[in-house]
């Protein structure tokens, strides 16, 4: 389908019939006076009084425990930039639809019309009692770091900025499995990151947690290599500043084992790929147009292990592999937060699942019945039904073991 055809089809998809992609449905009978007496006045007073006596009872008598808020101000919508709160609503509705479709989690989209950090945080805190978890989405850096930090500290429900941690979880699973395939040790690989926004910083941090050495990670922003000789760095960029005389992406990538692109289309050239080490992992995640296309990368050298954010190429680094199951695991045990151990559990579970035999049904959906763990199947397919139990189970176990479960 051509781009203009896809554009028109997407407009019809969202507008035809009932506008949008989600709606509210009831879960209890409401077809008689008796039903109404239980659902509303006077019967509803009973659960309200029980919750007033013990606030934890809200999970027993309401839908809070399976309800997530997808919250954005529309300042960093993937591929679209700062388009504002209203224009972000179709994207947030889509996220809610995926929560329900993939993990059975109810979700409301909430668009907050402010770029002020204090106003945003205050708004979320005031509505938080409604929800079992908060999924922050498409908020620009560096504000997103402070917003997430403050909400995690001040709320007693799971909060996760998916643009940061979803990308980090899936990319880390790909890194783990690329090393498994190539025999490289994570602690030895040299990693170059193009981009220094929310996703780049969070992913670099998680790379360290899965074994990469911080001194082996080089970040590049629009001004070049983030080195200690540069001034005016944000605290997040300064965290990954390195001692080096290299100043450009082309210089930094020579001999690198891994390229992670969370930046702009066309920044990675074939010459740069040819300068990398043997069997390099190239994750070109700029969307919808990556830093380099898969065809260009493989034409540069045949031993490239390539991943992108696109669903029409192998190895899609898709946050859909993460957020439904991370929240499902957290909600299952009423976790007070989503901590680093829970995110790591998700990354390792994804890596392990990709190495397992692939059910025939999934291969048929993907049109490749000879599919198995390889350079072209580094991470699981979003269509793998085992994701729900395998990943959410690992996350729930990590919540219990790390002491943040509420049940």
C-alpha positions as CSV (number, residue, x, y, z in Angstrom):
1,X,0.0,0.0,0.0
2,X,1.4,3.4,-1.0
3,X,1.8,6.1,1.7
4,X,-1.1,8.2,0.4
5,X,-3.4,5.1,0.3
6,X,-2.4,4.2,3.8
7,X,-3.1,7.7,5.0
8,X,-6.6,7.7,3.5
9,X,-7.3,4.2,4.8
10,X,-6.2,5.2,8.3
11,X,-8.5,8.2,8.2
12,X,-11.5,6.0,7.3
13,X,-10.4,3.4,9.9
14,X,-10.6,6.0,12.7
15,X,-13.7,7.9,11.5
16,X,-16.1,5.3,10.1
17,X,-18.8,3.8,12.3
18,X,-18.0,4.9,15.9
19,X,-15.2,7.5,15.8
20,X,-12.0,6.4,17.6
21,X,-10.8,3.0,18.7
22,X,-12.1,2.4,22.3
23,X,-15.3,2.5,24.3
24,X,-16.6,1.7,27.8
25,X,-18.6,-1.5,28.4
26,X,-20.4,-2.7,31.6
27,X,-19.3,-5.8,33.4
28,X,-22.4,-6.4,35.7
29,X,-26.1,-7.0,34.9
30,X,-28.2,-3.8,34.8
31,X,-31.5,-5.0,33.4
32,X,-33.9,-4.8,36.3
33,X,-34.8,-2.7,39.3
34,X,-32.9,-5.1,41.5
35,X,-29.8,-4.8,39.4
36,X,-30.0,-1.0,39.6
37,X,-30.4,-1.1,43.3
38,X,-27.2,-3.1,43.6
39,X,-25.2,-1.1,41.0
40,X,-26.2,2.3,42.2
41,X,-28.4,3.6,44.9
42,X,-28.8,2.3,47.6
43,X,-26.5,-0.8,47.1
44,X,-23.4,1.0,46.0
45,X,-23.1,2.4,49.5
46,X,-21.9,-1.0,50.7
47,X,-18.6,-1.2,48.8
48,X,-18.0,2.5,49.4
49,X,-18.3,2.0,53.1
50,X,-15.9,-1.0,53.0
51,X,-13.4,1.0,51.0
52,X,-13.7,3.9,53.5
53,X,-12.8,1.4,56.3
54,X,-9.9,-0.1,54.4
55,X,-8.6,1.6,51.2
56,X,-7.1,-1.7,50.0
57,X,-10.6,-2.9,49.4
58,X,-10.9,-0.7,46.4
59,X,-9.2,-3.5,44.5
60,X,-11.9,-5.9,45.5
61,X,-14.9,-3.8,44.7
62,X,-13.9,-1.7,41.7
63,X,-12.0,-2.0,38.4
64,X,-9.0,-0.1,39.7
65,X,-6.8,-3.2,39.8
66,X,-7.1,-3.7,36.0
67,X,-7.2,-0.1,34.9
68,X,-4.2,1.8,33.4
69,X,-4.1,5.5,32.5
70,X,-2.2,6.3,29.3
71,X,-1.2,9.9,29.8
72,X,0.5,12.3,27.5
73,X,0.9,16.0,26.7
74,X,1.7,15.3,23.1
75,X,5.1,16.9,23.2
76,X,7.1,14.1,21.6
77,X,4.8,11.9,19.6
78,X,6.7,9.2,17.7
79,X,7.6,10.4,14.3
80,X,5.4,13.5,14.7
81,X,7.1,15.6,17.4
82,X,5.3,18.2,19.5
83,X,1.8,18.0,18.0
84,X,-0.1,18.9,21.2
85,X,-2.6,17.2,23.5
86,X,-5.6,16.9,21.1
87,X,-3.5,15.6,18.2
88,X,-1.9,13.0,20.4
89,X,-5.3,11.5,21.3
90,X,-5.5,9.0,18.4
91,X,-2.1,7.6,19.4
92,X,-3.1,7.3,23.1
93,X,-6.3,5.6,22.1
94,X,-4.3,3.2,20.1
95,X,-2.2,2.4,23.1
96,X,-5.3,1.8,25.2
97,X,-6.6,-0.6,22.5
98,X,-3.4,-2.6,22.6
99,X,-3.5,-2.8,26.4
100,X,-6.9,-4.4,26.1
101,X,-6.2,-6.6,23.0
102,X,-2.8,-8.0,24.1
103,X,-3.2,-8.3,27.9
104,X,-6.9,-7.8,28.8
105,X,-6.1,-4.6,30.6
106,X,-8.6,-1.7,30.6
107,X,-7.1,1.6,29.8
108,X,-8.2,5.2,29.6
109,X,-6.3,7.8,27.5
110,X,-5.8,11.1,29.2
111,X,-4.3,14.1,27.3
112,X,-3.0,16.9,29.6
113,X,-2.8,20.3,27.9
114,X,0.4,21.6,29.6
115,X,4.1,21.6,29.1
116,X,4.7,22.7,32.7
117,X,6.2,19.9,34.7
118,X,4.6,21.0,38.0
119,X,1.2,21.3,36.4
120,X,1.5,17.9,34.7
121,X,2.7,16.1,37.9
122,X,0.0,17.7,40.0
123,X,-2.8,16.7,37.5
124,X,-1.6,13.1,37.4
125,X,-1.4,12.9,41.2
126,X,-4.9,14.2,41.6
127,X,-6.5,11.6,39.3
128,X,-4.2,8.7,40.3
129,X,-6.7,7.1,42.8
130,X,-8.8,6.0,39.8
131,X,-6.1,3.8,38.4
132,X,-4.0,0.7,39.1
133,X,-1.1,2.0,37.0
134,X,0.1,5.0,35.0
135,X,1.6,4.6,31.5
136,X,3.3,7.9,30.6
137,X,3.7,8.4,26.9
138,X,5.2,10.7,24.3
139,X,6.5,13.4,26.7
140,X,9.7,15.2,25.5
141,X,13.0,15.1,27.2
142,X,14.4,16.3,29.6
143,X,11.0,17.0,31.2
144,X,10.0,13.3,31.0
145,X,12.8,12.3,33.3
146,X,11.6,14.6,36.1
147,X,7.9,13.8,35.6
148,X,8.5,10.1,35.8
149,X,10.9,10.4,38.8
150,X,8.5,12.5,40.8
151,X,5.4,10.4,40.1
152,X,7.3,7.2,41.0
153,X,8.3,8.8,44.3
154,X,5.0,10.3,45.2
155,X,2.5,7.6,44.0
156,X,1.9,4.1,45.4
157,X,1.0,2.5,42.0
158,X,3.2,1.5,39.1
159,X,4.3,4.3,36.9
160,X,6.3,3.8,33.7
161,X,7.3,6.1,30.8
162,X,7.1,3.6,28.0
163,X,9.1,5.6,25.5
164,X,12.0,5.2,27.8
165,X,11.7,1.8,29.3
166,X,9.7,-0.1,26.7
167,X,12.4,0.6,24.1
168,X,15.1,-0.2,26.7
169,X,13.6,-3.6,27.5
170,X,13.1,-4.8,24.0
171,X,16.5,-3.4,22.8
172,X,18.2,-5.1,25.7
173,X,16.6,-8.4,24.8
174,X,18.0,-8.0,21.3
175,X,21.4,-7.2,22.6
176,X,21.4,-10.3,24.9
177,X,20.4,-12.5,22.0
178,X,22.8,-11.0,19.5
179,X,25.6,-11.8,21.9
180,X,24.2,-15.3,22.4
181,X,24.3,-15.8,18.6
182,X,27.7,-14.3,18.0
183,X,29.5,-15.6,21.1
184,X,30.5,-12.1,22.1
185,X,30.5,-11.2,25.8
186,X,28.2,-8.3,26.7
187,X,30.9,-6.8,28.9
188,X,33.3,-6.6,26.0
189,X,31.0,-5.2,23.2
190,X,31.4,-1.6,22.1
191,X,28.2,0.2,21.7
192,X,27.4,3.5,19.8
193,X,24.1,5.2,20.3
194,X,22.8,7.8,17.9
195,X,20.4,10.0,19.9
196,X,20.4,11.2,23.5
197,X,16.7,11.6,24.3
198,X,14.6,9.7,26.7
199,X,14.7,6.3,24.9
200,X,18.5,6.5,24.3
201,X,19.3,7.3,27.9
202,X,17.0,4.7,29.3
203,X,18.3,2.0,26.9
204,X,22.0,2.9,27.6
205,X,21.2,2.5,31.3
206,X,19.6,-0.9,30.8
207,X,22.5,-2.0,28.6
208,X,24.7,-1.4,31.6
209,X,22.4,-3.4,33.8
210,X,22.5,-6.4,31.5
211,X,26.3,-6.3,31.6
212,X,27.7,-3.7,29.2
213,X,30.4,-1.5,30.6
214,X,29.6,2.1,30.8
215,X,33.0,3.1,29.4
216,X,32.2,1.0,26.3
217,X,29.0,3.0,25.5
218,X,29.3,6.2,23.3
219,X,26.3,8.5,22.9
220,X,26.1,10.9,20.0
221,X,23.6,13.8,19.8
222,X,23.0,16.4,17.0
223,X,26.3,18.0,18.0
224,X,28.3,14.8,17.8
225,X,30.0,12.6,20.4
226,X,29.0,13.3,24.0
227,X,32.4,13.7,25.6
228,X,33.7,15.1,28.9
229,X,35.2,18.0,27.0
230,X,31.8,19.3,26.1
231,X,30.0,21.9,28.2
232,X,26.3,22.5,28.9
233,X,25.3,18.9,29.1
234,X,22.2,17.8,30.8
235,X,22.7,15.5,33.8
236,X,21.4,12.6,31.8
237,X,23.9,13.2,29.0
238,X,26.7,13.9,31.4
239,X,26.1,10.4,32.9
240,X,27.4,8.9,29.7
241,X,30.0,11.4,28.7
242,X,33.3,9.7,27.8
243,X,37.0,10.6,27.5
244,X,37.6,10.5,23.8
245,X,39.1,12.6,21.0
246,X,36.4,11.3,18.6
247,X,33.8,13.9,17.8
248,X,31.5,12.4,15.1
249,X,29.3,9.4,14.7
250,X,31.5,8.2,11.8
251,X,34.6,8.3,14.0
252,X,32.9,6.7,17.1
253,X,31.5,3.7,15.2
254,X,34.8,2.4,13.8
255,X,35.2,-1.1,15.4
256,X,31.9,-0.9,17.3
257,X,29.9,-4.1,17.9
258,X,26.5,-2.5,18.3
259,X,24.7,0.5,16.8
260,X,21.5,1.8,18.4
261,X,19.7,4.5,16.5
262,X,16.9,6.4,18.2
263,X,17.5,9.6,16.2
264,X,16.7,10.5,12.6
265,X,16.5,8.9,9.2
266,X,19.6,8.5,7.1
267,X,22.2,9.2,9.7
268,X,24.0,5.8,9.4
269,X,25.8,5.2,6.1
270,X,27.0,2.0,4.5
271,X,30.5,3.1,5.0
272,X,29.9,3.4,8.7
273,X,28.5,-0.2,8.8
274,X,31.5,-1.5,6.9
275,X,33.8,0.1,9.6
276,X,32.1,-1.9,12.4
277,X,33.4,-5.1,13.9
278,X,32.4,-8.6,12.7
279,X,28.8,-9.6,12.9
280,X,27.6,-6.2,14.2
281,X,24.2,-5.6,15.6
282,X,22.5,-2.6,14.0
283,X,19.3,-1.4,15.6
284,X,18.0,1.4,13.5
285,X,14.9,2.4,15.4
286,X,14.0,5.8,14.0
287,X,10.3,5.6,12.8
288,X,8.8,5.4,10.3
289,X,12.1,5.9,8.4
290,X,15.2,4.4,10.1
291,X,18.8,5.6,10.3
292,X,19.5,3.1,7.5
293,X,17.2,0.7,5.7
294,X,17.6,-3.1,6.0
295,X,18.4,-3.5,2.3
296,X,21.1,-0.8,2.6
297,X,22.6,-2.4,5.7
298,X,22.8,-5.9,4.2
299,X,24.2,-4.6,1.0
300,X,27.0,-3.0,2.9
301,X,28.0,-6.3,4.5
302,X,26.3,-9.7,4.7
303,X,27.1,-10.4,8.4
304,X,24.9,-7.6,9.8
305,X,22.3,-8.5,12.4
306,X,19.6,-5.9,11.7
307,X,16.7,-4.7,13.8
308,X,14.3,-1.8,13.3
309,X,11.0,-0.4,14.5
310,X,9.2,-1.5,11.3
311,X,6.7,-4.4,11.3
312,X,7.5,-5.3,7.6
313,X,11.1,-6.3,8.4
314,X,12.4,-9.0,10.7
315,X,13.4,-8.2,14.3
316,X,10.9,-5.4,15.0
317,X,11.9,-3.7,18.2
318,X,8.3,-3.0,19.1
319,X,7.2,-1.7,22.5
320,X,4.2,-3.9,22.1
321,X,6.4,-6.7,23.3
322,X,6.8,-5.0,26.6
323,X,4.3,-2.6,28.1
324,X,1.2,-4.8,28.1
325,X,3.0,-7.6,29.9
326,X,5.1,-5.4,32.3
327,X,1.9,-3.8,33.5
328,X,0.0,-7.1,33.6
329,X,2.6,-8.6,35.9
330,X,2.7,-5.5,38.0
331,X,-1.1,-5.3,38.4
332,X,-1.3,-9.1,39.0
333,X,0.5,-8.7,42.3
334,X,-0.7,-5.1,43.0
335,X,2.9,-3.8,42.8
336,X,3.6,-0.4,44.3
337,X,6.0,0.4,41.5
338,X,7.8,-0.9,38.4
339,X,11.4,-1.2,39.4
340,X,14.6,-2.1,37.6
341,X,14.4,-5.7,38.6
342,X,11.0,-6.0,37.0
343,X,12.2,-4.4,33.8
344,X,15.2,-6.6,33.7
345,X,13.0,-9.7,34.2
346,X,11.0,-8.6,31.2
347,X,14.1,-8.2,29.0
348,X,15.5,-11.6,30.0
349,X,12.1,-13.3,29.6
350,X,11.8,-11.9,26.0
351,X,15.3,-13.1,25.2
352,X,14.6,-16.6,26.5
353,X,11.3,-16.8,24.7
354,X,12.9,-16.0,21.4
355,X,15.3,-18.9,21.9
356,X,12.5,-21.4,22.5
357,X,10.9,-23.5,19.7
358,X,8.4,-21.4,17.8
359,X,4.8,-22.7,17.7
360,X,3.7,-23.6,14.2
361,X,0.7,-21.3,14.5
362,X,3.0,-18.3,14.9
363,X,5.2,-19.4,11.9
364,X,2.0,-19.6,9.8
365,X,0.9,-16.1,10.8
366,X,4.4,-14.8,9.8
367,X,4.4,-16.8,6.6
368,X,7.6,-18.7,7.4
369,X,7.2,-22.2,8.7
370,X,10.9,-22.8,8.9
371,X,11.4,-19.9,11.4
372,X,13.6,-20.4,14.4
373,X,15.9,-18.4,16.6
374,X,18.5,-16.8,14.3
375,X,19.8,-13.5,13.0
376,X,16.3,-12.9,11.5
377,X,14.4,-13.9,14.7
378,X,16.3,-12.3,17.5
379,X,13.3,-11.3,19.6
380,X,9.8,-12.8,19.8
381,X,6.9,-11.9,17.4
382,X,4.2,-9.7,18.9
383,X,1.8,-12.5,17.8
384,X,3.3,-15.1,20.2
385,X,0.5,-15.9,22.6
386,X,3.1,-17.1,25.2
387,X,4.1,-13.5,25.8
388,X,1.2,-12.9,28.2
389,X,2.1,-15.6,30.7
390,X,5.8,-15.8,30.2
391,X,6.7,-12.2,30.4
392,X,4.1,-11.0,32.8
393,X,4.8,-14.0,35.0
394,X,8.5,-13.1,35.1
395,X,7.6,-9.5,36.0
396,X,5.2,-10.5,38.7
397,X,7.8,-12.9,40.3
398,X,10.4,-10.0,40.2
399,X,8.0,-7.7,42.0
400,X,7.4,-10.3,44.7
401,X,11.1,-11.0,45.1
402,X,12.1,-7.4,45.2
403,X,9.5,-6.6,47.9
404,X,7.2,-4.2,46.0
405,X,4.2,-6.5,45.6
406,X,1.1,-5.6,47.6
407,X,-0.4,-9.1,47.8
